[in-house]
Amino acid sequence: MSRLDSMLRRLTAQRDGLNWAVYQISGMAGDVLDMGLGNGRTYDHLREILPDRRIWVMDRVLQCHPSSTPPAEDFLQGEAEPMLQKLAEGGPRIAFGHYDFGRGVKEEDVAEAARLSPLIAQVLLPGGLLISGQPLVGFEQISGPDTIAPDRYLFYRA
Ligand SMILES: C[S@@+](CC[C@H](N)C(=O)[O-])C[C@H]1O[C@@H](n2cnc3c(N)ncnc32)[C@H](O)[C@@H]1O
């Protein structure tokens, strides 16, 4: 498969997973957390599909498209570990987390996701939903939407 085809499949799975999550959390109060602002594409999509939720977004750098710049009070700029610890200070508040950290080096990305998993668990509400491009550890893995091939995107409950 070409890298273009692979990227298209990943982004389609990401979009379908985010849309699916809206219905999964519809009966649950709580905020949303996008881990990895990057260009701001998933953050912008989350704003569109979850307009009534507070959406926290995390990244070590602010380098998104200007139209996707988050409000300062919702942007946690810094390394993931201290930012997750900061978010956890007020107790668990996240009903839905999207994990999109990583830089495309599989072994490093998998190791980082495993290292951050216990910190992510601290910010999630009981029964909260997580979707991720990398395997996370310590959560119950669940099935996602039928349109996404197993293991292309991963789905978890806290
Ligand atoms: C794949 S990009 C995110 C793409 C974004 N969701 C989008 O749709 O445009 C990953 C981002 O995660 C950030 N990142 C990766 N590891 C991080 C860490 N440990 N702490 C903070 N930010 C991190 C990188 O700076 C990068 O901007």
The ligand as an SDF file (V2000), in Angstrom:
LIG
                    3D

 27 29  0  0  0  0  0  0  0  0999 V2000
    0.3580   13.6290   14.7810 C   0  0  0  0  0  0  0  0  0  0  0  0
    0.5360   15.2370   15.4480 S   0  0  0  0  0  0  0  0  0  0  0  0
   -1.1210   15.6630   15.9240 C   0  0  0  0  0  0  0  0  0  0  0  0
   -2.0090   15.9520   14.7550 C   0  0  0  0  0  0  0  0  0  0  0  0
   -3.2850   16.6660   15.0950 C   0  0  0  0  0  0  0  0  0  0  0  0
   -4.1630   15.8520   15.9430 N   0  0  0  0  0  0  0  0  0  0  0  0
   -4.0190   17.1350   13.8580 C   0  0  0  0  0  0  0  0  0  0  0  0
   -5.0720   16.5750   13.5280 O   0  0  0  0  0  0  0  0  0  0  0  0
   -3.5330   18.0710   13.2130 O   0  0  0  0  0  0  0  0  0  0  0  0
    1.3100   14.9220   16.9870 C   0  0  0  0  0  0  0  0  0  0  0  0
    1.5420   16.1330   17.8550 C   0  0  0  0  0  0  0  0  0  0  0  0
    1.8170   15.6730   19.1640 O   0  0  0  0  0  0  0  0  0  0  0  0
    2.8110   16.4760   19.7450 C   0  0  0  0  0  0  0  0  0  0  0  0
    3.5000   15.6270   20.7420 N   0  0  0  0  0  0  0  0  0  0  0  0
    4.0280   14.3960   20.5400 C   0  0  0  0  0  0  0  0  0  0  0  0
    4.5180   13.8930   21.6880 N   0  0  0  0  0  0  0  0  0  0  0  0
    4.2860   14.8350   22.6450 C   0  0  0  0  0  0  0  0  0  0  0  0
    4.5620   14.9110   24.0440 C   0  0  0  0  0  0  0  0  0  0  0  0
    5.1720   13.9110   24.6750 N   0  0  0  0  0  0  0  0  0  0  0  0
    4.1990   16.0180   24.7150 N   0  0  0  0  0  0  0  0  0  0  0  0
    3.5670   17.0400   24.0690 C   0  0  0  0  0  0  0  0  0  0  0  0
    3.2770   17.0230   22.7470 N   0  0  0  0  0  0  0  0  0  0  0  0
    3.6350   15.9420   22.0480 C   0  0  0  0  0  0  0  0  0  0  0  0
    3.7110   16.9190   18.5990 C   0  0  0  0  0  0  0  0  0  0  0  0
    4.3020   18.1690   18.8830 O   0  0  0  0  0  0  0  0  0  0  0  0
    2.7370   16.9920   17.4240 C   0  0  0  0  0  0  0  0  0  0  0  0
    2.2910   18.3120   17.1910 O   0  0  0  0  0  0  0  0  0  0  0  0
  1  2  1  0
  2  3  1  0
  2 10  1  0
  3  4  1  0
  4  5  1  0
  5  6  1  0
  5  7  1  0
  7  8  2  0
  7  9  1  0
 10 11  1  0
 11 12  1  0
 11 26  1  0
 12 13  1  0
 13 14  1  0
 13 24  1  0
 14 15  1  0
 14 23  1  0
 15 16  2  0
 16 17  1  0
 17 18  1  0
 17 23  2  0
 18 19  1  0
 18 20  2  0
 20 21  1  0
 21 22  2  0
 22 23  1  0
 24 25  1  0
 24 26  1  0
 26 27  1  0
M  CHG  2   2   1   9  -1
M  END
$$$$
